[in-house]
Amino acid sequence: MQHTHVLSRPFLVALLAMLALTLSPSRVLAQDLPDSHRLKAIPAGAKELAAATTTANLGDTITVRGRVATTDSAFTDGRAEFTLVDDAAAAVLMRESGGATLPASPLKPQNLAVVQLVDSSGKPFTYSVKGRSGLALGAEVFVTAKVTSIATATEPMTLAASGLFIPRDGLPAGIL
């Protein structure tokens, strides 16, 4: 006896809808940053973080390059926030320490920045960005942001980020 399975019309419609959603190139995955915050290319005029901290003023919009710190506290839980490290300063410390990972604590505050992803009104997002769109410990990142606090002798600069570019293959430390 031969059995034939007939799929119901509602089932087929639901199946096709699910396939369309999975194949849609514009769909934002849960692990991705919002399209509004992902830059399409490396932004022109990016400065190394330490160079930018010496010339930036409160309220300026700047574009900087650095790496996510490789410490457990690099990402803040419950906030779209991470610590950016000046690549050249970290490379010097790595050589001095015999190749240890990118530290955040031994660096001077002018070699660090706290990057917060914010909405159009300047309010920080309330989710972790760890692992989203390639944001990982030690990842190279280009950030376009407004300076919300200047680096002091004890505190790093704070940046309200409106755009990030995370290259798939980062540049070697100190190349720029």
N, CA, C and O of each residue as an XYZ file, in Angstrom:
704
protein
N       0.841     -1.179      0.000
C       0.000      0.000      0.000
C       0.887      1.244      0.000
O       1.795      1.360      0.823
N       0.638      2.137     -0.883
C       1.444      3.341     -1.023
C       0.740      4.498     -0.320
O      -0.460      4.718     -0.480
N       1.550      5.243      0.480
C       1.003      6.399      1.203
C       1.500      7.672      0.540
O       2.686      7.786      0.232
N       0.655      8.582      0.328
C       1.064      9.904     -0.161
C       0.748     10.919      0.923
O      -0.320     10.903      1.534
N       1.701     11.787      1.136
C       1.522     12.846      2.146
C       1.200     14.143      1.432
O       1.957     14.604      0.577
N       0.120     14.699      1.776
C      -0.292     15.968      1.203
C      -0.098     17.031      2.273
O      -0.661     16.944      3.364
N       0.702     18.031      1.945
C       0.930     19.122      2.886
C      -0.195     20.126      2.764
O      -0.613     20.491      1.664
N      -0.669     20.558      3.893
C      -1.763     21.529      3.872
C      -1.260     22.880      3.388
O      -0.085     23.216      3.534
N      -2.159     23.632      2.821
C      -1.814     24.954      2.300
C      -1.263     25.875      3.400
O      -0.252     26.536      3.165
N      -1.887     25.948      4.603
C      -1.323     26.801      5.655
C       0.091     26.377      6.054
O       0.933     27.225      6.349
N       0.351     25.085      6.065
C       1.687     24.599      6.415
C       2.705     25.061      5.365
O       3.793     25.518      5.717
N       2.359     24.946      4.092
C       3.261     25.374      3.023
C       3.530     26.874      3.074
O       4.663     27.314      2.880
N       2.499     27.644      3.333
C       2.664     29.101      3.432
C       3.607     29.433      4.595
O       4.500     30.269      4.453
N       3.407     28.780      5.734
C       4.269     29.017      6.897
C       5.698     28.601      6.601
O       6.636     29.303      6.981
N       5.880     27.472      5.929
C       7.212     26.989      5.577
C       7.920     27.967      4.640
O       9.093     28.278      4.841
N       7.220     28.447      3.628
C       7.799     29.424      2.706
C       8.136     30.735      3.402
O       9.153     31.354      3.089
N       7.314     31.162      4.325
C       7.586     32.394      5.075
C       8.843     32.235      5.912
O       9.663     33.151      5.978
N       9.004     31.083      6.552
C      10.203     30.847      7.370
C      11.448     30.821      6.493
O      12.484     31.363      6.877
N      11.359     30.199      5.318
C      12.499     30.179      4.406
C      12.852     31.584      3.936
O      14.029     31.936      3.856
N      11.851     32.378      3.630
C      12.103     33.756      3.186
C      12.807     34.553      4.272
O      13.701     35.345      3.974
N      12.420     34.357      5.524
C      13.067     35.067      6.629
C      14.510     34.636      6.791
O      15.381     35.473      7.030
N      14.782     33.341      6.666
C      16.143     32.869      6.852
C      17.047     33.248      5.707
O      18.253     33.392      5.907
N      16.518     33.414      4.525
C      17.347     33.748      3.378
C      17.439     35.241      3.124
O      18.194     35.666      2.250
N      16.705     36.035      3.851
C      16.693     37.481      3.652
C      18.030     38.091      4.046
O      18.436     37.959      5.200
N      18.739     38.762      3.115
C      20.041     39.346      3.439
C      19.953     40.552      4.357
O      20.946     40.904      4.994
N      18.811     41.190      4.445
C      18.708     42.403      5.259
C      18.348     42.107      6.711
O      18.283     43.018      7.536
N      18.113     40.835      7.020
C      17.726     40.480      8.377
C      18.906     40.681      9.323
O      20.020     40.264      9.008
N      18.686     41.306     10.465
C      19.723     41.511     11.465
C      19.688     40.336     12.427
O      18.669     40.064     13.062
N      20.803     39.655     12.524
C      20.895     38.529     13.439
C      21.023     39.022     14.863
O      21.458     40.149     15.101
N      20.645     38.179     15.812
C      20.692     38.568     17.222
C      22.102     38.958     17.638
O      22.275     39.820     18.500
N      23.119     38.331     17.035
C      24.487     38.625     17.439
C      25.092     39.807     16.683
O      26.258     40.137     16.900
N      24.335     40.441     15.812
C      24.844     41.585     15.067
C      24.486     42.896     15.760
O      23.507     42.989     16.501
N      25.312     43.900     15.493
C      24.980     45.258     15.904
C      23.920     45.774     14.950
O      23.805     45.275     13.831
N      23.139     46.768     15.372
C      22.144     47.329     14.446
C      22.835     47.910     13.207
O      23.937     48.450     13.301
N      22.183     47.795     12.051
C      22.739     48.354     10.812
C      23.075     49.831     10.968
O      24.033     50.319     10.370
N      22.293     50.540     11.765
C      22.510     51.971     11.954
C      23.850     52.276     12.615
O      24.323     53.410     12.542
N      24.470     51.293     13.256
C      25.736     51.512     13.952
C      26.920     50.804     13.299
O      28.049     50.917     13.779
N      26.676     50.082     12.219
C      27.764     49.388     11.526
C      28.181     50.195     10.312
O      27.394     50.373      9.383
N      29.404     50.679     10.313
C      29.924     51.422      9.174
C      30.264     50.433      8.063
O      30.692     49.313      8.341
N      30.079     50.833      6.826
C      30.284     49.948      5.671
C      31.755     49.798      5.292
O      32.130     48.811      4.660
N      32.588     50.762      5.667
C      34.004     50.736      5.311
C      34.809     51.422      6.404
O      34.262     52.107      7.268
N      36.122     51.223      6.345
C      37.004     51.898      7.309
C      36.825     53.400      7.120
O      36.993     53.907      6.011
N      36.486     54.116      8.191
C      36.271     55.562      8.051
C      37.586     56.304      7.786
O      38.621     55.991      8.373
N      37.520     57.278      6.902
C      38.690     58.085      6.560
C      39.080     58.960      7.749
O      38.221     59.399      8.514
N      40.342     59.202      7.893
C      40.828     60.120      8.916
C      40.856     59.568     10.324
O      40.940     60.338     11.281
N      40.788     58.254     10.478
C      40.830     57.664     11.824
C      42.198     57.903     12.443
O      43.227     57.751     11.785
N      42.194     58.279     13.720
C      43.436     58.500     14.465
C      43.627     57.367     15.464
O      42.666     56.740     15.910
N      44.882     57.122     15.805
C      45.142     56.207     16.910
C      44.535     56.840     18.158
O      44.488     58.064     18.280
N      44.082     56.021     19.063
C      43.367     56.502     20.242
C      44.179     57.512     21.051
O      43.650     58.561     21.418
N      45.445     57.225     21.336
C      46.263     58.131     22.154
C      46.410     59.499     21.489
O      46.386     60.524     22.169
N      46.560     59.520     20.172
C      46.675     60.797     19.446
C      45.378     61.590     19.542
O      45.403     62.812     19.683
N      44.257     60.902     19.466
C      42.963     61.585     19.531
C      42.695     62.155     20.917
O      42.092     63.222     21.031
N      43.128     61.472     21.971
C      42.850     61.962     23.323
C      43.575     63.263     23.627
O      43.122     64.045     24.463
N      44.690     63.501     22.961
C      45.440     64.732     23.226
C      44.846     65.950     22.530
O      45.098     67.084     22.938
N      44.044     65.719     21.464
C      43.511     66.861     20.708
C      41.994     67.009     20.799
O      41.457     68.058     20.442
N      41.305     65.987     21.265
C      39.832     66.025     21.286
C      39.314     66.919     22.411
O      39.886     66.984     23.499
N      38.233     67.591     22.115
C      37.548     68.419     23.103
C      36.175     67.824     23.394
O      35.614     67.087     22.583
N      35.659     68.154     24.542
C      34.329     67.702     24.929
C      33.319     68.111     23.860
O      33.281     69.276     23.464
N      32.500     67.171     23.388
C      31.493     67.457     22.375
C      31.951     67.244     20.948
O      31.125     67.230     20.036
N      33.271     67.074     20.725
C      33.781     66.813     19.381
C      33.319     65.448     18.895
O      33.146     64.522     19.687
N      33.121     65.332     17.594
C      32.912     64.025     16.978
C      34.232     63.620     16.361
O      34.787     64.336     15.527
N      34.738     62.456     16.781
C      36.045     61.989     16.333
C      35.922     60.570     15.787
O      34.942     59.870     16.043
N      36.941     60.161     15.027
C      37.040     58.789     14.565
C      38.388     58.256     15.023
O      39.440     58.806     14.698
N      38.329     57.168     15.787
C      39.541     56.589     16.363
C      39.651     55.115     16.004
O      38.678     54.465     15.619
N      40.864     54.618     16.144
C      41.162     53.217     15.915
C      41.839     52.664     17.160
O      42.671     53.327     17.778
N      41.471     51.447     17.514
C      42.111     50.775     18.636
C      41.692     49.322     18.657
O      41.161     48.799     17.677
N      41.936     48.676     19.782
C      41.541     47.280     19.959
C      40.750     47.146     21.251
O      40.979     47.865     22.223
N      39.816     46.209     21.232
C      39.081     45.914     22.455
C      40.086     45.310     23.435
O      40.876     44.443     23.065
N      40.051     45.771     24.682
C      40.949     45.226     25.709
C      40.716     43.730     25.850
O      39.633     43.236     25.536
N      41.718     43.013     26.316
C      41.579     41.564     26.473
C      41.459     41.161     27.934
O      41.942     40.103     28.337
N      40.824     41.996     28.711
C      40.595     41.676     30.113
C      39.147     41.251     30.300
O      38.300     41.535     29.453
N      38.862     40.576     31.398
C      37.493     40.137     31.679
C      36.516     41.302     31.759
O      35.326     41.134     31.490
N      37.003     42.469     32.122
C      36.126     43.632     32.278
C      36.043     44.490     31.014
O      35.563     45.622     31.078
N      36.499     43.976     29.864
C      36.478     44.761     28.621
C      35.056     45.119     28.199
O      34.827     46.201     27.658
N      34.099     44.221     28.440
C      32.702     44.461     28.089
C      31.893     44.634     29.366
O      32.129     43.944     30.358
N      30.936     45.563     29.337
C      30.068     45.811     30.482
C      28.770     45.041     30.302
O      28.108     45.164     29.271
N      28.406     44.247     31.304
C      27.144     43.504     31.246
C      25.964     44.462     31.304
O      25.970     45.411     32.087
N      24.964     44.219     30.486
C      23.738     45.009     30.509
C      23.846     46.374     29.862
O      22.899     47.159     29.911
N      25.007     46.675     29.244
C      25.177     47.941     28.527
C      25.981     47.689     27.264
O      26.848     46.816     27.242
N      25.708     48.427     26.240
C      26.451     48.335     24.989
C      27.720     49.165     25.140
O      27.823     50.275     24.617
N      28.680     48.603     25.864
C      29.868     49.364     26.267
C      31.081     48.432     26.298
O      30.984     47.274     26.703
N      32.228     48.965     25.858
C      33.465     48.195     25.933
C      34.648     49.147     26.087
O      34.533     50.347     25.836
N      35.788     48.591     26.505
C      37.006     49.370     26.681
C      37.868     49.232     25.437
O      38.190     48.123     25.008
N      38.238     50.372     24.862
C      39.093     50.431     23.686
C      40.505     50.785     24.148
O      40.693     51.661     24.992
N      41.489     50.094     23.585
C      42.889     50.273     23.978
C      43.666     50.818     22.789
O      43.462     50.379     21.657
N      44.563     51.782     23.043
C      45.439     52.286     21.994
C      46.383     51.165     21.574
O      47.105     50.610     22.401
N      46.373     50.841     20.303
C      47.126     49.714     19.769
C      48.638     49.866     19.977
O      49.296     48.920     20.413
N      49.190     51.032     19.674
C      50.633     51.229     19.780
C      51.093     51.139     21.233
O      52.109     50.506     21.518
N      50.362     51.762     22.152
C      50.722     51.695     23.575
C      50.643     50.265     24.091
O      51.501     49.831     24.859
N      49.622     49.535     23.673
C      49.482     48.133     24.098
C      50.605     47.283     23.525
O      51.095     46.375     24.197
N      51.028     47.564     22.279
C      52.114     46.798     21.658
C      53.416     46.982     22.432
O      54.171     46.026     22.608
N      53.684     48.201     22.895
C      54.882     48.458     23.702
C      54.826     47.644     24.990
O      55.805     47.002     25.369
N      53.672     47.675     25.664
C      53.533     46.899     26.897
C      53.653     45.402     26.644
O      54.212     44.674     27.464
N      53.132     44.942     25.512
C      53.237     43.517     25.185
C      54.692     43.107     24.996
O      55.106     42.044     25.457
N      55.473     43.955     24.312
C      56.902     43.655     24.131
C      57.616     43.637     25.472
O      58.430     42.754     25.744
N      57.298     44.633     26.318
C      57.938     44.716     27.628
C      57.560     43.555     28.533
O      58.353     43.148     29.383
N      56.354     43.018     28.360
C      55.900     41.927     29.223
C      56.133     40.555     28.601
O      55.659     39.548     29.126
N      56.854     40.508     27.497
C      57.159     39.229     26.873
C      56.014     38.628     26.087
O      55.948     37.407     25.946
N      55.106     39.446     25.568
C      54.035     38.963     24.704
C      52.725     38.682     25.398
O      51.885     37.961     24.858
N      52.527     39.235     26.591
C      51.247     39.037     27.289
C      50.123     39.678     26.472
O      50.388     40.489     25.584
N      48.892     39.326     26.762
C      47.750     39.866     26.024
C      47.579     41.356     26.292
O      48.212     41.914     27.188
N      46.711     41.993     25.500
C      46.489     43.431     25.615
C      45.920     43.794     26.980
O      44.762     43.486     27.263
N      46.696     44.430     27.816
C      46.183     44.784     29.138
C      45.425     46.092     29.092
O      45.608     46.891     28.174
N      44.585     46.310     30.069
C      43.902     47.596     30.173
C      44.394     48.328     31.407
O      44.607     49.540     31.356
N      44.578     47.632     32.503
C      44.902     48.305     33.761
C      46.264     48.985     33.789
O      46.340     50.083     34.341
N      47.370     48.423     33.233
C      48.650     49.133     33.315
C      48.768     50.326     32.381
O      49.705     51.115     32.505
N      47.840     50.471     31.452
C      47.901     51.583     30.520
C      47.428     52.874     31.176
O      46.570     52.866     32.060
N      48.000     53.970     30.729
C      47.569     55.284     31.212
C      46.170     55.571     30.677
O      45.816     55.086     29.602
N      45.366     56.349     31.404
C      44.000     56.652     30.940
C      43.943     57.268     29.544
O      42.955     57.071     28.836
N      44.971     58.007     29.126
C      44.946     58.603     27.782
C      45.175     57.553     26.681
O      45.074     57.868     25.495
N      45.479     56.317     27.070
C      45.613     55.222     26.109
C      44.388     54.317     26.097
O      44.406     53.250     25.483
N      43.328     54.742     26.774
C      42.093     53.974     26.881
C      40.896     54.855     26.564
O      40.966     56.081     26.654
N      39.800     54.211     26.191
C      38.521     54.912     26.051
C      37.413     53.933     26.380
O      37.505     52.745     26.072
N      36.365     54.442     27.009
C      35.157     53.659     27.231
C      34.216     54.035     26.097
O      33.826     55.194     25.959
N      33.852     53.037     25.280
C      32.994     53.262     24.120
C      31.599     52.773     24.459
O      31.411     51.617     24.838
N      30.615     53.664     24.320
C      29.214     53.329     24.580
C      28.433     53.497     23.283
O      28.471     54.565     22.671
N      27.726     52.456     22.861
C      26.831     52.590     21.707
C      25.557     53.260     22.187
O      24.935     52.827     23.157
N      25.178     54.328     21.489
C      24.015     55.109     21.916
C      23.004     55.210     20.785
O      23.340     55.050     19.612
N      21.745     55.483     21.165
C      20.710     55.691     20.157
C      20.786     57.127     19.639
O      21.672     57.883     20.036
N      19.877     57.499     18.769
C      19.914     58.828     18.146
C      19.742     59.972     19.144
O      20.119     61.107     18.854
N      19.176     59.684     20.318
C      19.027     60.730     21.335
C      20.200     60.755     22.316
O      20.219     61.566     23.241
N      21.180     59.864     22.114
C      22.356     59.840     22.982
C      22.236     58.911     24.173
O      23.133     58.869     25.014
N      21.144     58.163     24.260
C      20.929     57.249     25.381
C      21.620     55.906     25.090
O      21.400     55.325     24.027
N      22.458     55.403     26.026
C      23.152     54.127     25.802
C      22.176     52.953     25.684
O      21.164     52.893     26.383
N      22.505     52.023     24.781
C      21.717     50.798     24.651
C      21.949     49.922     25.879
O      22.994     50.006     26.523
N      20.970     49.087     26.194
C      21.027     48.293     27.424
C      21.214     46.804     27.142
O      20.554     45.968     27.759
N      22.094     46.476     26.231
C      22.431     45.075     25.978
C      23.937     44.978     25.809
O      24.592     45.956     25.448
N      24.485     43.803     26.070
C      25.920     43.604     25.907
C      26.260     43.500     24.425
O      25.502     42.914     23.652
N      27.389     44.064     24.030
C      27.824     43.981     22.640
C      28.894     42.916     22.438
O      29.389     42.733     21.326
N      29.243     42.233     23.480
C      30.284     41.204     23.399
C      29.867     40.135     22.385
O      28.793     39.543     22.491
N      30.739     39.905     21.405
C      30.495     38.896     20.389
C      29.641     39.350     19.221
O      29.497     38.601     18.255
N      29.077     40.529     19.266
C      28.213     41.016     18.177
C      29.057     41.593     17.044
O      29.950     42.408     17.278
N      28.773     41.172     15.835
C      29.427     41.694     14.619
C      30.950     41.640     14.686
O      31.627     42.471     14.081
N      31.483     40.681     15.406
C      32.937     40.533     15.501
C      33.570     41.250     16.676
O      34.793     41.218     16.812
N      32.790     41.898     17.535
C      33.354     42.554     18.718
C      33.760     41.477     19.721
O      32.914     40.844     20.352
N      35.056     41.287     19.854
C      35.594     40.269     20.746
C      36.854     40.821     21.400
O      37.380     41.848     20.972
N      37.327     40.155     22.413
C      38.550     40.583     23.080
C      39.681     40.675     22.058
O      39.911     39.730     21.303
N      40.385     41.800     22.029
C      41.504     42.007     21.123
C      41.136     42.395     19.706
O      42.031     42.601     18.885
N      39.845     42.503     19.382
C      39.431     42.849     18.015
C      39.791     44.289     17.685
O      39.674     45.182     18.524
N      40.227     44.499     16.460
C      40.484     45.854     15.979
C      39.144     46.517     15.706
O      38.239     45.895     15.148
N      39.015     47.801     16.107
C      37.758     48.520     15.945
C      38.037     49.964     15.532
O      38.933     50.616     16.066
N      37.258     50.443     14.581
C      37.240     51.859     14.213
C      35.938     52.414     14.757
O      34.873     51.836     14.540
N      36.019     53.540     15.469
C      34.860     54.098     16.153
C      34.665     55.555     15.730
O      35.599     56.355     15.785
N      33.447     55.890     15.309
C      33.067     57.288     15.105
C      32.136     57.633     16.254
O      31.106     56.989     16.452
N      32.516     58.670     17.019
C      31.790     58.935     18.261
C      31.930     60.386     18.694
O      32.814     61.118     18.248
N      31.026     60.768     19.575
C      31.064     62.084     20.211
C      31.782     61.925     21.550
O      31.508     60.986     22.298
N      32.696     62.840     21.850
C      33.429     62.803     23.117
C      32.499     63.297     24.222
O      32.061     64.447     24.207
N      32.199     62.417     25.185
C      31.305     62.800     26.286
C      32.069     63.076     27.575
O      31.527     63.692     28.493
N      33.319     62.630     27.654
C      34.209     63.038     28.748
C      35.643     62.906     28.268
O      35.982     61.996     27.512
N      36.469     63.820     28.715
C      37.882     63.872     28.338
C      38.688     63.009     29.303
O      38.342     62.885     30.478
N      39.767     62.414     28.795
C      40.659     61.633     29.656
C      41.304     62.541     30.700
O      41.721     63.661     30.403
N      41.374     62.033     31.923
C      42.061     62.750     33.004
C      43.241     61.904     33.452
O      43.547     60.886     32.831
N      43.897     62.311     34.510
C      45.027     61.540     35.036
C      44.588     60.183     35.567
O      45.400     59.263     35.665
N      43.300     60.049     35.913
C      42.825     58.791     36.505
C      41.690     58.117     35.740
O      41.399     56.948     35.990
N      41.044     58.824     34.814
C      39.886     58.277     34.091
C      40.085     58.360     32.577
O      40.591     59.361     32.070
N      39.681     57.295     31.849
C      39.794     57.351     30.387
C      38.707     58.208     29.757
O      37.719     58.553     30.404
N      38.896     58.542     28.506
C      37.909     59.268     27.712
C      36.664     58.387     27.563
O      36.764     57.161     27.517
N      35.497     59.022     27.489
C      34.250     58.300     27.216
C      33.720     58.778     25.874
O      33.668     59.977     25.600
N      33.325     57.809     25.035
C      32.847     58.111     23.697
C      31.442     57.558     23.498
O      31.177     56.399     23.817
N      30.548     58.379     22.974
C      29.191     57.952     22.620
C      29.212     57.602     21.132
O      29.158     58.484     20.276
N      29.290     56.308     20.839
C      29.520     55.837     19.476
C      28.251     55.833     18.636
O      27.198     55.352     19.056
N      28.387     56.384     17.438
C      27.296     56.345     16.470
C      27.611     55.376     15.341
O      26.725     55.017     14.565
N      28.875     54.948     15.243
C      29.253     54.016     14.190
C      30.512     53.246     14.523
O      31.462     53.793     15.083
N      30.510     51.953     14.168
C      31.670     51.086     14.371
C      31.988     50.360     13.082
O      31.096     49.996     12.315
N      33.280     50.154     12.855
C      33.713     49.279     11.778
C      34.675     48.285     12.397
O      35.681     48.669     12.992
N      34.359     47.000     12.253
C      35.201     45.936     12.787
C      35.695     45.129     11.597
O      34.936     44.347     11.025
N      36.976     45.307     11.210
C      37.493     44.554     10.065
C      37.462     43.053     10.340
O      37.647     42.617     11.476
N      37.228     42.276      9.299
C      37.232     40.811      9.457
C      38.608     40.329      9.882
O      38.728     39.517     10.799
N      39.636     40.820      9.226
C      41.018     40.484      9.591
C      41.670     41.766     10.044
O      41.911     42.660      9.233
N      41.963     41.871     11.341
C      42.534     43.089     11.883
C      43.940     43.347     11.347
O      44.649     42.429     10.935
N      44.315     44.611     11.366
C      45.668     44.997     10.978
C      46.625     44.656     12.117
O      46.212     44.630     13.277
N      47.886     44.397     11.810
C      48.858     44.130     12.864
C      48.998     45.321     13.794
O      48.822     46.465     13.375
N      49.313     45.056     15.059
C      49.448     46.101     16.060
C      50.437     47.158     15.625
O      51.529     46.825     15.165
N      50.078     48.434     15.759
C      50.961     49.553     15.464
C      51.123     49.881     13.978
O      51.961     50.719     13.645
N      50.373     49.271     13.081
C      50.544     49.485     11.638
C      50.177     50.905     11.229
O      50.803     51.459     10.326
N      49.171     51.514     11.875
C      48.820     52.885     11.525
C      49.662     53.817     12.337
O      49.536     55.035     12.206
